Amino acid sequence: MTTNLDDRTIATLARQLYDARKSRTQLRHFSKQHPSMTIDDGYAIQRAWVGLEQADGHAIVGRKIGLTSRAMQQASQIDEPDFAPLMSDMVFAAGGEIAIDRFIAPRIEVELAFVLGKPLKGPGVTLFDVLAATEVVTPAIEIIDARIEQLDRETKQMRKVFDTISDFAANAGIVTGGRPVRPHDIDLRWVGALLHKNGVVEETGLAAGVLNHPANGIAWLANKIAPYGESLEPGQIVLAGSFTRPVFAARGDTLHADYGPLGSVAFRFV
């Protein structure tokens, strides 16, 4: 690990993110305040923030993988995805209403969620190990948010990947639905979706856009967290990464992801 921030700074920044989520007030870029910040610093801040959420009684129910597309990696100037935990208070029911006041600047992404039936512990986890360990794959919508502002309020510079990683990799919520399938019953690369906002198609995509196969992201994650003594556990939900660009949403918007043969996921912000 290459960390340049001391433990006290990491704890302070984690507390700022924890408070920002509760107060729905955006923070300035950590990378501007701390130019020597590294990716490992970002994950250290993220882990400290998780500890604060766990102290409130929220449990880790899964993980999310982000920045899985080549275009997003190039935009963030990195060559691998990022990840964050999915907390128990970030899971929402499909077909209902979600209070938009829970978020600051919500956006919507379309992806597949893997529900594990067996543990995945790296190193050396492969795509085939992921398929063998997965109970079902289900359509999902991820709600992402920015506790750290995307564009600096003064310079208009884009935040850096260190900021995004600190900020739970922009994770804020998951809505699952549609028709869950066993991973060997369908070619997951060719799962497609249409993302509608208020009846208008905003985005379309194929799951192959996620590292050529969405299970590749799950394998990458299991291997990535292994050096920390962590693994993916049975019953956990793992979001494999978006295969559409994020779509902004506002109060009153109805979001509907149509996965064709796999059904759909929908909800409304109120």
N, C-alpha and C positions, 0 to 999 in steps of 0.2 A: 504493500500500500504506500502511496505517495501523498501524504497529507502535509499541508503547510500551515493549517490553522490549528491553534491550540485548543485544548478541551473546553476551556471557558468560552472562547469565541464560538465554537460549534454549538455549545449548549444555549448561548444567547441567541444565535440565529435560528435555532430550532424553536425556541420559545416565541420569537417574533412570527414565525410561520404559523405556529399553533394559535397565537392570538389573532393573526390576520384572517385565518379561516373562520374563527368565531365572530369577529367584528366585520368581516367582509370588507376589509380595507387593504388595498394593494400596497406592496412594499417596493422600494427601489431595488435595483439589481445588486445582489450580493457580490457579483464578480466585479462591479465597479468599486465597491467599498474595499474589496480584498482582491487586488489584481493578481496575487500569487495563488489564488484558489485553484484546486485541481478537481478532477472527476472524483477521486477518492474523498476529498473534502465534502463534495456534494452528497455522496452516499452516507458519510458520517453524520451530516446534518439531518438527512432523511431518517436515519436510524434513531437519532435522538428525538426527532419529532414523533416517530412511531411510539417511542417509550412514553411520551406525554399522553398520546391518545390511549394507549393501553392502561395507563394509570386512571383514565376516566372510565374504564370498563369496556372499551372497544377492542375487539379481537381481530387478528389477521385471519381473513377467510380465503385469501388467495393472493394473486399477484397480477400485475399488468406489465406488458412489454410495450415500449414505445419506440418511435424513430426506427421502424423496421423497413421503411421504404428507402430506396436509394436516393430519391429526391430529397427526402426529409433529412437524411444523414448528411448529404452535401450542404444543405442549407444550414445545418447545425455545426458543420465542420468537424464531424466525427466519422469513424468508420465502423461503428457497431451500435446496436440498439441500446436503450436504457430500460430501467425497470423500477418498480415501486410496489409496495404492498397494497392490497385491497382490504380496507377495513370494514367491519361489520355494519357500520352506519352509512356505508356508501352503496348498499345494495337496495334497489328499488323494484317494486312490482310492475310488470308490464300491464298496459291497458288502463292505467290510472292517471292520476294527476300528481305532479311533483312541484313542490313550492320552489319557485325560482329564487326566492330570498335566501335559500341555503347557499347560493353561489355568488360569485363576483362577476365573472364574464364567461358564462358557460358556452361551450361549443360541443358539437356532436360528432362522433366518429362511429363507423360501422366495422364490426369485427366478429370473429368467431371466439367463443369461450370453450375451453377444454375443462371438463370436470374429471378429475383424476380418481381412478379406482385403486391404484397402487402407487407406492412412493417412487419418486425419481430423485436419485442422489448421484451427483457427479463426483469425479470427472468421468468423461467417456460416454455420457448419455448421447444416444443417436436418435434420429427421426423415428426409427423402428421401435426403439425403447418407448418413445412417447406414445406411439400408436398402441402399443401393447398395454401401456399403463392407463390409458384414457378410457373412462367408463362411457361417456358420451361427449359429443361436440354439439354446441347449441348456438343459434343466432344470438347476437347481443348488440346493444348500443352502449358505447362508453360516453359518459359525460366528462369532459375535461374542463379544467378551470385554471386560472392564473392568480395565485396569491402573490406572486412576484410579477409585476407588470411586464407584458411582452415587449412593448416599446418604452424606453425611458421617457418619462414625462417632459424632460427638457431637451435632451439630445436627439430623441427619436431613434436611438440605436436599439437594435434587436438584442434581447437578452441572450446570454450564452448558455451552452448546454449544462454548465455547472449550476446555473440558476434553476433550470428546468428539473434537473435531477434532485436538487434540494427540495424543490416544490412538489414532492411526490410524483415526479415525472408527469406533472399536470393532472394526475388522477383525482377525480372527484366523485364518480358514481358509475354504476353499471346497471343496465336493465336487460334481463334475458327473457327470451320467449321463443315463439315459433315451434318447430318440431325438432327435438334433439335426435341425433343419429349416432350410431356406433361408428367409430372412425374408419373401419374397413368396409362399411356399407356404401360408401360414396367416395368419389375422387375429390378430396377436400380442396385441391388446387383450383377446381372449376366451380366452386361455390361462388355465386354472384349475388349482388344485392343492388337495389335501387333505394336511395335515401330521399324520401319526400319530406318537404316542409310545407305545411298548410296545403297539401295536395299537389305541390309542384315538385318535380324531380330536380333535386339540387346536385346530387352526386351519384355515380355508379362505379362499380369496381368488382374485381375478381380477387379471391383469396390468395391466388398465386402471387399477387403483388407483395405479399408478406414473405420475403426471403425465399421465394419460389415455392414454398409450401409452408402453411401456417405452423405445422408441427416443428419446423426447424427453429422457430423462435422459442418454443418450449424447451427444446433440447439445449439451445444456447443458454437459456436462463438457468436451468438445472446445473449446468457446468460452471456458470459464472458465479453462482452463490455458494458453490461447494467449498472454496477456500475460507469462507466465513463460518464453516461448520453448519450451513443451512441446507435444507432440501425441500422439495415440493412434496406435499403430503396428501394421502387419500382424502377425498372430499373437498379439497381446495379447488377453486375456480381460477383458471389462468387465462387472461385475455391475451390473445396471440399477437395483436397489433392491427392497426387500422389499415384497410385497403381502400379508403376514400380520404379525400382532404377534409379537414374539420369544417363544420358548418356552424355559423353563429346562430344562436337562438335567443328569443326574448319571451317575456310574459305573454301568454295567450297562444304561443306557437304549438302546433301539433306536429310531432315528429313520428315518422313511420318508415321503418326499414323493411322492404319487401325482399325476402330471400327466395322467392319462387317456390320450388318444391319443399323447401324447409320452413315455409310459413313466414310469419312477420313478427316484428316487435314494434310497439307503438306506445306513446305516452304524450301527455300534454303538460306544458309548463303553465303554472298559475301563480 
